[in-house]
Amino acid sequence: MAPCSTSRASGPVTTSGTRRETPYRERRGVVDAFFAASRDGDFDALVAVLDPDVELRIDGGVLRAGASLVLRGAEAVARHTATYSRLYPFVRPALVNGAAGAVVAPHGQLFSVMAFTVTTGKITQIDALTDPDRLARLDLTFPGAPG
């Protein structure tokens, strides 16, 4: 899988209010485990990488308004990921606004950009952009791709 990148910076906040940055390699590993469990249909492994209070936010914009939603809870988010199983062959790791993420581009057509917040080894938030208008304005870089 070829990675890609876009930009933003964030990190978990400790109870004292100071930022404690989870190393990128650890965040990437958790996100990769999420996609492996999703791809393999392993519901228990999927729930295991999700924080019990995880929040999934999908922004479909005007053209994909029906896709817009907010879900909370590990089991609800895990169940929802099954609806996208046909897209797993098109998932590519990405650095999205400084966060471990993924780009989904079936047959080269950008469908979604996802950013994951990982805190203490669990995914606490997933933000997915599926709005075609906003996706068209993204400046994506695919290392190693002909340019």
N, C-alpha and C positions, 0 to 999 in steps of 0.2 A: 504494500500500500504506500503510495506517495503522499507525504504530508502536505498541508497547505496552510497558509496563515492569513489572518486579518488582525485588527487590534483593539485593546482595552486592558486595564490593569485592575485586579482585585485580589483579595486574599481573605482568609478567615480572620475574624476578630476574636481575640481571647476575652475572657470575662473581665480582665482589667482594662479592656478597651484598646489595647495595643495590637497591631497587626502581627500575626504569626503566619508567615508564608509557608504553606505546605510545598515541599520541593516539587518542581514540575514533573520529574520522573515518577514520583509517587502518584501525583494526580493523573498522569497519563496512564499508569498501570491500572488504576481504579476504573477509568473510563474504558480502557481496552477490555477489562474484565466484564464490564457492563455489556459491551457489544458482543463479546464471546458468549456470554450467558443468553443474551437475546437471540443471537444467531442459532445457538444450539437448542433453544426452547427450554432451557433449564431455569424454571421459575424460581426454585429455591436459591440458586446461585445469583439470580438477578436481584431478588429481594435482599440477599446478603450484602450486596454492594451499595444498597440504597439506605439512607438514613430513614428511620421510621417516620419522620416528618418531612420527607423530601417533597419539594414542590416542582411540578412540571408546568412550564408556561409555553404555550405555542401561539405565535402571532402569525395568522394567515392573511392579515390585511383585508382589503376589500374583495380581491379576486378569489381568495381562499378563506372567506369568513367562516365557513362551516368547520374549518380545521382549527380555528382559534379556540383555546380552552385553557383552563387552569385546573390542575389535579393536585391533590395532596395525599400523601401517605404512600408507603412503599408498595403495598399490594395493589393499590389503584394504578400507580405509575407502571408497575411491572405488567399488569394486565393490558394496559394501553399499548405498551411497546409491541405486543404481539400483532397489533393491527398493521404494523409496518414491516413485517418479516420479509416481504418480497423485495424490500429495498436494501437489505443487508449486503448483497454483493456490490453495491454502489457506495458504501460508506468508506470514507477516507479520513484518517486522522488529520486534525488541524489544530493550529494554535489560533484561538478565536478571542480577540481582545485580551490577550495574555492568559487566557484560560485554556485548559485541555478541552478539546472539542472535536467536532467532526463536520465534514461536508458530505452531503448526499447528492450525487449527480448521476442519475440513471442515464446511460447512453450519452454522457457528456452534457446533459441538460441539468443545470443547478436546480435542485428541488428544495433543499433545506441546509441551513447552517445551524449547528447546535453548540452551545457553550455549557460546560459543566462546572459547578462549584463543588469542590471536594474539601471536606473538613474531617480531620482525624480518620482518614481512610474510608469515608462514606460519602456518597453523592448526596448533597443537601439541596441542590437546585439544578434544574435543567432548563435552559432557555433555548427555544427552537424558533427560528425565523423561517417561515414558508411563504411569506408575502412576495409574489413575483416582482412587483414594482421595486421594493427595497432590495431584493436579491440582485436585480439587474444593475443596481448602482454600486454594488460591492466591488472592491479592488482585491481580487484574489490572486495569490501567488502560489503556483505549484512548482516547488523545486524540482529541477531536472526536466521540466516540461519544455518543449520547443517554444521559443518566444520570439 
